[in-house]
């Protein structure tokens, strides 16, 4: 039900999707515990803990998937801006 309403609200969907995007390419080896600004405008928290990378409350499950226009780091949860 939440997904259906999100898909119908283009502005809300854009906000969620752009919260998952940074304006620069960052490989996993470059990541450190810090806050990074998303394309949406809010910041996400990056935390390195015992070899694992957390993005807000999500965990990176597959890092460094190269794409034509950047790099993708798969995570195990959808991020919602605060």
C-alpha positions as CSV (number, residue, x, y, z in Angstrom):
1,X,0.0,0.0,0.0
2,X,2.8,2.5,0.9
3,X,4.6,1.6,-2.3
4,X,1.5,2.1,-4.4
5,X,1.0,5.6,-3.0
6,X,4.7,6.4,-3.4
7,X,4.6,5.4,-7.1
8,X,1.6,7.7,-7.7
9,X,3.4,10.7,-6.0
10,X,6.1,11.7,-8.4
11,X,7.6,14.4,-6.1
12,X,7.8,11.9,-3.2
13,X,9.3,9.2,-5.4
14,X,11.9,11.6,-6.7
15,X,12.8,12.6,-3.1
16,X,13.3,9.0,-2.1
17,X,15.3,8.1,-5.2
18,X,17.6,11.1,-5.1
19,X,18.2,10.5,-1.4
20,X,20.1,7.4,-2.6
21,X,22.4,9.3,-5.0
22,X,25.5,11.3,-4.5
23,X,26.8,13.8,-6.9
24,X,30.2,12.1,-7.3
25,X,31.7,8.7,-7.7
26,X,33.0,7.1,-4.5
27,X,34.5,3.6,-4.4
28,X,34.2,1.5,-1.3
29,X,38.0,1.9,-0.6
30,X,37.4,5.7,-0.4
31,X,34.6,5.5,2.1
32,X,35.1,6.6,5.7
33,X,32.9,7.3,8.7
34,X,31.4,10.7,7.7
35,X,28.3,12.5,6.5
36,X,27.7,13.0,2.8
37,X,25.2,15.2,1.0
38,X,22.8,13.5,-1.3
39,X,21.4,14.8,-4.6
40,X,18.1,15.2,-2.7
41,X,19.9,17.8,-0.4
42,X,19.9,15.9,2.9
43,X,22.9,14.2,4.4
44,X,23.4,10.5,4.9
45,X,25.7,9.0,7.5
46,X,28.4,6.6,6.4
47,X,29.8,4.4,9.2
48,X,32.6,1.8,8.9
49,X,32.3,-0.9,11.5
50,X,34.4,-4.1,11.6
51,X,34.8,-4.2,7.8
52,X,31.1,-3.5,7.2
53,X,29.7,-0.3,5.7
54,X,26.5,1.2,7.0
55,X,24.6,3.9,5.2
56,X,22.1,5.4,7.7
57,X,20.4,2.2,9.0
58,X,21.1,0.1,5.8
59,X,24.1,-2.1,5.2
60,X,26.1,-2.2,2.0
61,X,25.6,-5.8,0.7
62,X,27.4,-5.5,-2.7
63,X,29.9,-2.6,-3.2
64,X,31.6,-1.2,-6.3
65,X,29.2,-2.3,-9.1
66,X,30.5,-0.1,-12.0
67,X,27.9,1.7,-14.2
68,X,28.4,3.9,-17.2
69,X,27.6,7.0,-15.2
70,X,29.1,6.1,-11.8
71,X,29.3,3.3,-9.2
72,X,26.5,1.5,-7.4
73,X,26.7,0.1,-3.8
74,X,23.7,-2.2,-3.2
75,X,22.1,-1.8,0.3
76,X,19.6,-4.0,2.2
77,X,17.0,-1.3,3.0
78,X,15.4,1.7,1.3
79,X,16.6,5.0,2.8
80,X,14.1,7.6,3.7
81,X,15.3,11.2,4.3
82,X,14.5,12.7,7.6
